[in-house]
Amino acid sequence: MRPEIHPEYHGLAQVNCSCGNSWVTGSTKAEINVNICSQCHPFYTGEQRIIDSVGRVERFVRRLESRQSAAARQQIESQARQEAETAARRARARGDDPEAAAAEVLSRYDLEEEAEEATEEAA
């Protein structure tokens, strides 16, 4: 090794984890602080624990739920439009008012949606 270019090596560097575990190792720093170690990491402990820093997990879950609910809402709206178009075609073939038939189908979907919201609020 060339002299005066390498950092000083500490053969007895103290490593401290946030869970309280500590051990000695070799390093270029005399003391090392870590957030997670093999004594508290879920992979080694078998305990499923979410380590949340600044609400990231909660934001992710909210974003995921909003995407899933938006996709479900779009699917329901698409299905309602298709059924309304089918009802309008049948009404036209019978000689009835196609707009009234379509409005009836759409109102049924509105009632189902209100009932689902009420059950979600109750839970």
ChimeraX attribute file (.defattr): number of C-alpha atoms within 10 A of each C-alpha:
attribute: neighborCount
match mode: 1-to-1
recipient: residues
	/A:1	5
	/A:2	5
	/A:3	5
	/A:4	7
	/A:5	7
	/A:6	9
	/A:7	9
	/A:8	11
	/A:9	12
	/A:10	14
	/A:11	13
	/A:12	15
	/A:13	17
	/A:14	17
	/A:15	19
	/A:16	18
	/A:17	17
	/A:18	12
	/A:19	13
	/A:20	11
	/A:21	14
	/A:22	15
	/A:23	11
	/A:24	14
	/A:25	13
	/A:26	13
	/A:27	17
	/A:28	14
	/A:29	15
	/A:30	16
	/A:31	14
	/A:32	16
	/A:33	11
	/A:34	12
	/A:35	11
	/A:36	16
	/A:37	17
	/A:38	11
	/A:39	14
	/A:40	18
	/A:41	16
	/A:42	15
	/A:43	11
	/A:44	10
	/A:45	11
	/A:46	9
	/A:47	10
	/A:48	9
	/A:49	11
	/A:50	8
	/A:51	12
	/A:52	9
	/A:53	8
	/A:54	8
	/A:55	9
	/A:56	11
	/A:57	13
	/A:58	12
	/A:59	11
	/A:60	11
	/A:61	11
	/A:62	12
	/A:63	12
	/A:64	12
	/A:65	12
	/A:66	12
	/A:67	12
	/A:68	12
	/A:69	12
	/A:70	12
	/A:71	12
	/A:72	12
	/A:73	13
	/A:74	12
	/A:75	12
	/A:76	14
	/A:77	14
	/A:78	12
	/A:79	13
	/A:80	19
	/A:81	16
	/A:82	14
	/A:83	16
	/A:84	22
	/A:85	17
	/A:86	16
	/A:87	20
	/A:88	22
	/A:89	18
	/A:90	15
	/A:91	17
	/A:92	14
	/A:93	11
	/A:94	10
	/A:95	9
	/A:96	13
	/A:97	14
	/A:98	20
	/A:99	15
	/A:100	14
	/A:101	21
	/A:102	21
	/A:103	14
	/A:104	15
	/A:105	19
	/A:106	17
	/A:107	14
	/A:108	12
	/A:109	17
	/A:110	13
	/A:111	11
	/A:112	12
	/A:113	13
	/A:114	12
	/A:115	12
	/A:116	12
	/A:117	11
	/A:118	11
	/A:119	9
	/A:120	9
	/A:121	8
	/A:122	7
	/A:123	5
